[in-house]
């Protein structure tokens, strides 16, 4: 798929040089970087550990461990938070 992006000039220059150094196209270099970033985020989210949510050492009223991860994050961190 073709798309248009606005990329900082210096960052693009660095990416072009890096792609040349490893012997791949700029497109392949950017695809690899995006895959790496997406995989890293998924890995971090999968390995996130949760402790019993408390306030001043007491369980938070209304919290339910049967909720989905997204619901837990929203409850604890607000509606704009992302898991």
N, CA, C and O atoms as a GROMACS GRO file, in nm:
protein
  332
    1UNK      N    1   0.084  -0.117   0.000
    1UNK     CA    2   0.000   0.000   0.000
    1UNK      C    3   0.089   0.124   0.000
    1UNK      O    4   0.189   0.131   0.071
    2UNK      N    5   0.052   0.218  -0.077
    2UNK     CA    6   0.127   0.344  -0.082
    2UNK      C    7   0.063   0.442   0.015
    2UNK      O    8  -0.059   0.444   0.033
    3UNK      N    9   0.149   0.522   0.078
    3UNK     CA   10   0.099   0.624   0.170
    3UNK      C   11   0.196   0.741   0.172
    3UNK      O   12   0.309   0.730   0.125
    4UNK      N   13   0.153   0.850   0.227
    4UNK     CA   14   0.237   0.969   0.238
    4UNK      C   15   0.257   1.000   0.386
    4UNK      O   16   0.162   1.002   0.463
    5UNK      N   17   0.382   1.022   0.424
    5UNK     CA   18   0.415   1.055   0.563
    5UNK      C   19   0.499   1.181   0.567
    5UNK      O   20   0.574   1.210   0.474
    6UNK      N   21   0.488   1.254   0.674
    6UNK     CA   22   0.577   1.366   0.699
    6UNK      C   23   0.682   1.319   0.799
    6UNK      O   24   0.650   1.287   0.913
    7UNK      N   25   0.807   1.314   0.756
    7UNK     CA   26   0.918   1.265   0.839
    7UNK      C   27   1.022   1.374   0.849
    7UNK      O   28   1.059   1.437   0.750
    8UNK      N   29   1.070   1.394   0.970
    8UNK     CA   30   1.176   1.492   0.993
    8UNK      C   31   1.292   1.468   0.897
    8UNK      O   32   1.334   1.354   0.878
    9UNK      N   33   1.344   1.574   0.836
    9UNK     CA   34   1.450   1.562   0.736
    9UNK      C   35   1.572   1.487   0.788
    9UNK      O   36   1.626   1.400   0.720
   10UNK      N   37   1.617   1.521   0.908
   10UNK     CA   38   1.736   1.455   0.964
   10UNK      C   39   1.710   1.307   0.992
   10UNK      O   40   1.796   1.223   0.968
   11UNK      N   41   1.591   1.277   1.042
   11UNK     CA   42   1.557   1.137   1.070
   11UNK      C   43   1.553   1.057   0.940
   11UNK      O   44   1.602   0.944   0.936
   12UNK      N   45   1.495   1.113   0.837
   12UNK     CA   46   1.489   1.045   0.708
   12UNK      C   47   1.630   1.022   0.652
   12UNK      O   48   1.659   0.916   0.597
   13UNK      N   49   1.715   1.121   0.666
   13UNK     CA   50   1.853   1.107   0.620
   13UNK      C   51   1.922   0.992   0.694
   13UNK      O   52   1.991   0.911   0.633
   14UNK      N   53   1.904   0.987   0.827
   14UNK     CA   54   1.964   0.879   0.906
   14UNK      C   55   1.910   0.743   0.862
   14UNK      O   56   1.985   0.646   0.853
   15UNK      N   57   1.780   0.737   0.836
   15UNK     CA   58   1.719   0.611   0.794
   15UNK      C   59   1.773   0.566   0.659
   15UNK      O   60   1.799   0.447   0.639
   16UNK      N   61   1.790   0.658   0.566
   16UNK     CA   62   1.845   0.625   0.435
   16UNK      C   63   1.987   0.570   0.447
   16UNK      O   64   2.022   0.471   0.384
   17UNK      N   65   2.068   0.636   0.529
   17UNK     CA   66   2.206   0.591   0.550
   17UNK      C   67   2.208   0.453   0.614
   17UNK      O   68   2.284   0.366   0.573
   18UNK      N   69   2.123   0.433   0.714
   18UNK     CA   70   2.117   0.303   0.781
   18UNK      C   71   2.073   0.193   0.685
   18UNK      O   72   2.128   0.083   0.688
   19UNK      N   73   1.976   0.222   0.599
   19UNK     CA   74   1.929   0.123   0.502
   19UNK      C   75   2.040   0.085   0.405
   19UNK      O   76   2.058  -0.032   0.373
   20UNK      N   77   2.114   0.184   0.360
   20UNK     CA   78   2.226   0.158   0.269
   20UNK      C   79   2.330   0.070   0.338
   20UNK      O   80   2.383  -0.023   0.278
   21UNK      N   81   2.359   0.101   0.464
   21UNK     CA   82   2.460   0.024   0.539
   21UNK      C   83   2.424  -0.124   0.552
   21UNK      O   84   2.511  -0.211   0.546
   22UNK      N   85   2.295  -0.152   0.571
   22UNK     CA   86   2.255  -0.293   0.584
   22UNK      C   87   2.214  -0.355   0.452
   22UNK      O   88   2.180  -0.473   0.446
   23UNK      N   89   2.216  -0.276   0.346
   23UNK     CA   90   2.191  -0.328   0.213
   23UNK      C   91   2.046  -0.356   0.179
   23UNK      O   92   2.016  -0.451   0.108
   24UNK      N   93   1.956  -0.273   0.230
   24UNK     CA   94   1.814  -0.290   0.199
   24UNK      C   95   1.758  -0.156   0.153
   24UNK      O   96   1.823  -0.052   0.166
   25UNK      N   97   1.638  -0.160   0.099
   25UNK     CA   98   1.574  -0.036   0.055
   25UNK      C   99   1.523   0.042   0.175
   25UNK      O  100   1.507  -0.012   0.285
   26UNK      N  101   1.499   0.169   0.154
   26UNK     CA  102   1.444   0.253   0.260
   26UNK      C  103   1.307   0.201   0.302
   26UNK      O  104   1.274   0.200   0.421
   27UNK      N  105   1.227   0.158   0.205
   27UNK     CA  106   1.095   0.101   0.237
   27UNK      C  107   1.108  -0.017   0.331
   27UNK      O  108   1.038  -0.024   0.432
   28UNK      N  109   1.197  -0.111   0.299
   28UNK     CA  110   1.217  -0.229   0.384
   28UNK      C  111   1.266  -0.187   0.522
   28UNK      O  112   1.224  -0.242   0.624
   29UNK      N  113   1.356  -0.090   0.526
   29UNK     CA  114   1.409  -0.043   0.654
   29UNK      C  115   1.297   0.014   0.742
   29UNK      O  116   1.289  -0.018   0.861
   30UNK      N  117   1.211   0.096   0.684
   30UNK     CA  118   1.101   0.155   0.760
   30UNK      C  119   1.001   0.049   0.802
   30UNK      O  120   0.948   0.054   0.913
   31UNK      N  121   0.972  -0.049   0.715
   31UNK     CA  122   0.881  -0.158   0.751
   31UNK      C  123   0.936  -0.238   0.869
   31UNK      O  124   0.862  -0.272   0.961
   32UNK      N  125   1.065  -0.267   0.866
   32UNK     CA  126   1.126  -0.341   0.977
   32UNK      C  127   1.118  -0.261   1.107
   32UNK      O  128   1.089  -0.316   1.213
   33UNK      N  129   1.144  -0.130   1.098
   33UNK     CA  130   1.138  -0.046   1.217
   33UNK      C  131   0.996  -0.042   1.274
   33UNK      O  132   0.978  -0.048   1.396
   34UNK      N  133   0.897  -0.032   1.188
   34UNK     CA  134   0.758  -0.031   1.235
   34UNK      C  135   0.720  -0.166   1.297
   34UNK      O  136   0.655  -0.170   1.401
   35UNK      N  137   0.760  -0.275   1.231
   35UNK     CA  138   0.730  -0.408   1.288
   35UNK      C  139   0.795  -0.424   1.425
   35UNK      O  140   0.734  -0.474   1.519
   36UNK      N  141   0.920  -0.381   1.435
   36UNK     CA  142   0.992  -0.390   1.562
   36UNK      C  143   0.920  -0.311   1.671
   36UNK      O  144   0.902  -0.360   1.782
   37UNK      N  145   0.880  -0.189   1.640
   37UNK     CA  146   0.811  -0.104   1.737
   37UNK      C  147   0.678  -0.165   1.778
   37UNK      O  148   0.645  -0.166   1.897
   38UNK      N  149   0.601  -0.216   1.683
   38UNK     CA  150   0.472  -0.277   1.714
   38UNK      C  151   0.491  -0.402   1.799
   38UNK      O  152   0.418  -0.422   1.896
   39UNK      N  153   0.586  -0.486   1.765
   39UNK     CA  154   0.612  -0.608   1.840
   39UNK      C  155   0.659  -0.575   1.982
   39UNK      O  156   0.619  -0.641   2.077
   40UNK      N  157   0.744  -0.474   1.994
   40UNK     CA  158   0.794  -0.434   2.126
   40UNK      C  159   0.679  -0.389   2.216
   40UNK      O  160   0.674  -0.425   2.333
   41UNK      N  161   0.587  -0.312   2.161
   41UNK     CA  162   0.471  -0.266   2.239
   41UNK      C  163   0.384  -0.384   2.280
   41UNK      O  164   0.338  -0.389   2.394
   42UNK      N  165   0.361  -0.478   2.189
   42UNK     CA  166   0.280  -0.596   2.222
   42UNK      C  167   0.347  -0.677   2.330
   42UNK      O  168   0.281  -0.725   2.423
   43UNK      N  169   0.479  -0.693   2.320
   43UNK     CA  170   0.554  -0.771   2.418
   43UNK      C  171   0.547  -0.705   2.555
   43UNK      O  172   0.526  -0.773   2.656
   44UNK      N  173   0.566  -0.574   2.560
   44UNK     CA  174   0.558  -0.504   2.687
   44UNK      C  175   0.419  -0.516   2.748
   44UNK      O  176   0.406  -0.538   2.868
   45UNK      N  177   0.316  -0.503   2.667
   45UNK     CA  178   0.179  -0.513   2.717
   45UNK      C  179   0.151  -0.654   2.769
   45UNK      O  180   0.083  -0.670   2.870
   46UNK      N  181   0.203  -0.755   2.701
   46UNK     CA  182   0.180  -0.894   2.742
   46UNK      C  183   0.252  -0.928   2.871
   46UNK      O  184   0.207  -1.014   2.946
   47UNK      N  185   0.363  -0.861   2.898
   47UNK     CA  186   0.442  -0.891   3.017
   47UNK      C  187   0.419  -0.794   3.132
   47UNK      O  188   0.488  -0.799   3.234
   48UNK      N  189   0.323  -0.707   3.115
   48UNK     CA  190   0.292  -0.611   3.220
   48UNK      C  191   0.237  -0.687   3.341
   48UNK      O  192   0.145  -0.768   3.327
   49UNK      N  193   0.292  -0.661   3.456
   49UNK     CA  194   0.242  -0.728   3.577
   49UNK      C  195   0.152  -0.631   3.652
   49UNK      O  196   0.175  -0.510   3.653
   50UNK      N  197   0.053  -0.687   3.714
   50UNK     CA  198  -0.042  -0.607   3.790
   50UNK      C  199  -0.041  -0.649   3.935
   50UNK      O  200  -0.044  -0.768   3.966
   51UNK      N  201  -0.037  -0.554   4.021
   51UNK     CA  202  -0.054  -0.579   4.163
   51UNK      C  203  -0.196  -0.537   4.200
   51UNK      O  204  -0.259  -0.459   4.129
   52UNK      N  205  -0.242  -0.588   4.310
   52UNK     CA  206  -0.375  -0.550   4.357
   52UNK      C  207  -0.379  -0.399   4.371
   52UNK      O  208  -0.301  -0.342   4.448
   53UNK      N  209  -0.468  -0.333   4.300
   53UNK     CA  210  -0.477  -0.188   4.311
   53UNK      C  211  -0.524  -0.147   4.450
   53UNK      O  212  -0.624  -0.198   4.501
   54UNK      N  213  -0.452  -0.056   4.508
   54UNK     CA  214  -0.487  -0.009   4.642
   54UNK      C  215  -0.475   0.143   4.650
   54UNK      O  216  -0.408   0.206   4.570
   55UNK      N  217  -0.540   0.197   4.749
   55UNK     CA  218  -0.524   0.337   4.788
   55UNK      C  219  -0.492   0.334   4.937
   55UNK      O  220  -0.572   0.289   5.019
   56UNK      N  221  -0.376   0.383   4.968
   56UNK     CA  222  -0.331   0.385   5.107
   56UNK      C  223  -0.340   0.246   5.170
   56UNK      O  224  -0.377   0.232   5.287
   57UNK      N  225  -0.304   0.145   5.092
   57UNK     CA  226  -0.299   0.008   5.142
   57UNK      C  227  -0.431  -0.066   5.145
   57UNK      O  228  -0.434  -0.184   5.182
   58UNK      N  229  -0.538  -0.002   5.108
   58UNK     CA  230  -0.670  -0.066   5.108
   58UNK      C  231  -0.715  -0.092   4.965
   58UNK      O  232  -0.688  -0.010   4.877
   59UNK      N  233  -0.784  -0.205   4.940
   59UNK     CA  234  -0.835  -0.230   4.804
   59UNK      C  235  -0.924  -0.116   4.756
   59UNK      O  236  -0.996  -0.055   4.836
   60UNK      N  237  -0.920  -0.088   4.628
   60UNK     CA  238  -1.001   0.019   4.571
   60UNK      C  239  -1.144  -0.032   4.554
   60UNK      O  240  -1.166  -0.133   4.487
   61UNK      N  241  -1.240   0.035   4.613
   61UNK     CA  242  -1.380  -0.008   4.599
   61UNK      C  243  -1.424  -0.006   4.452
   61UNK      O  244  -1.394   0.088   4.380
   62UNK      N  245  -1.492  -0.110   4.411
   62UNK     CA  246  -1.546  -0.116   4.276
   62UNK      C  247  -1.456  -0.186   4.175
   62UNK      O  248  -1.500  -0.216   4.064
   63UNK      N  249  -1.330  -0.213   4.212
   63UNK     CA  250  -1.239  -0.281   4.119
   63UNK      C  251  -1.276  -0.428   4.110
   63UNK      O  252  -1.308  -0.491   4.212
   64UNK      N  253  -1.273  -0.484   3.987
   64UNK     CA  254  -1.312  -0.624   3.966
   64UNK      C  255  -1.208  -0.694   3.879
   64UNK      O  256  -1.186  -0.653   3.765
   65UNK      N  257  -1.144  -0.799   3.930
   65UNK     CA  258  -1.040  -0.871   3.856
   65UNK      C  259  -1.095  -0.944   3.733
   65UNK      O  260  -1.017  -0.988   3.649
   66UNK      N  261  -1.225  -0.959   3.721
   66UNK     CA  262  -1.282  -1.028   3.604
   66UNK      C  263  -1.292  -0.935   3.483
   66UNK      O  264  -1.324  -0.981   3.373
   67UNK      N  265  -1.266  -0.806   3.502
   67UNK     CA  266  -1.270  -0.713   3.389
   67UNK      C  267  -1.160  -0.743   3.288
   67UNK      O  268  -1.060  -0.808   3.320
   68UNK      N  269  -1.181  -0.696   3.166
   68UNK     CA  270  -1.077  -0.705   3.064
   68UNK      C  271  -0.963  -0.610   3.102
   68UNK      O  272  -0.981  -0.519   3.183
   69UNK      N  273  -0.846  -0.631   3.041
   69UNK     CA  274  -0.731  -0.544   3.068
   69UNK      C  275  -0.766  -0.399   3.037
   69UNK      O  276  -0.732  -0.309   3.114
   70UNK      N  277  -0.833  -0.376   2.925
   70UNK     CA  278  -0.870  -0.240   2.888
   70UNK      C  279  -0.959  -0.174   2.992
   70UNK      O  280  -0.940  -0.057   3.025
   71UNK      N  281  -1.056  -0.248   3.043
   71UNK     CA  282  -1.147  -0.194   3.146
   71UNK      C  283  -1.069  -0.163   3.274
   71UNK      O  284  -1.095  -0.061   3.338
   72UNK      N  285  -0.975  -0.250   3.312
   72UNK     CA  286  -0.894  -0.225   3.432
   72UNK      C  287  -0.813  -0.098   3.418
   72UNK      O  288  -0.809  -0.015   3.508
   73UNK      N  289  -0.746  -0.083   3.302
   73UNK     CA  290  -0.664   0.036   3.278
   73UNK      C  291  -0.752   0.160   3.281
   73UNK      O  292  -0.714   0.261   3.341
   74UNK      N  293  -0.867   0.155   3.215
   74UNK     CA  294  -0.957   0.270   3.214
   74UNK      C  295  -1.001   0.306   3.355
   74UNK      O  296  -1.005   0.424   3.390
   75UNK      N  297  -1.035   0.207   3.436
   75UNK     CA  298  -1.080   0.230   3.573
   75UNK      C  299  -0.969   0.292   3.657
   75UNK      O  300  -0.994   0.385   3.735
   76UNK      N  301  -0.847   0.240   3.642
   76UNK     CA  302  -0.736   0.285   3.727
   76UNK      C  303  -0.669   0.413   3.678
   76UNK      O  304  -0.622   0.493   3.758
   77UNK      N  305  -0.664   0.433   3.546
   77UNK     CA  306  -0.587   0.544   3.492
   77UNK      C  307  -0.672   0.647   3.418
   77UNK      O  308  -0.619   0.750   3.375
   78UNK      N  309  -0.800   0.623   3.402
   78UNK     CA  310  -0.886   0.718   3.335
   78UNK      C  311  -0.923   0.673   3.196
   78UNK      O  312  -0.857   0.586   3.140
   79UNK      N  313  -1.027   0.732   3.138
   79UNK     CA  314  -1.078   0.688   3.008
   79UNK      C  315  -0.983   0.713   2.891
   79UNK      O  316  -0.998   0.650   2.786
   80UNK      N  317  -0.885   0.802   2.905
   80UNK     CA  318  -0.792   0.830   2.795
   80UNK      C  319  -0.670   0.739   2.798
   80UNK      O  320  -0.586   0.748   2.708
   81UNK      N  321  -0.656   0.653   2.900
   81UNK     CA  322  -0.542   0.563   2.911
   81UNK      C  323  -0.554   0.449   2.812
   81UNK      O  324  -0.665   0.410   2.774
   82UNK      N  325  -0.438   0.396   2.770
   82UNK     CA  326  -0.436   0.280   2.679
   82UNK      C  327  -0.358   0.169   2.743
   82UNK      O  328  -0.257   0.193   2.809
   83UNK      N  329  -0.405   0.043   2.724
   83UNK     CA  330  -0.327  -0.070   2.780
   83UNK      C  331  -0.200  -0.093   2.704
   83UNK      O  332  -0.124  -0.184   2.737
   0.00000   0.00000   0.00000
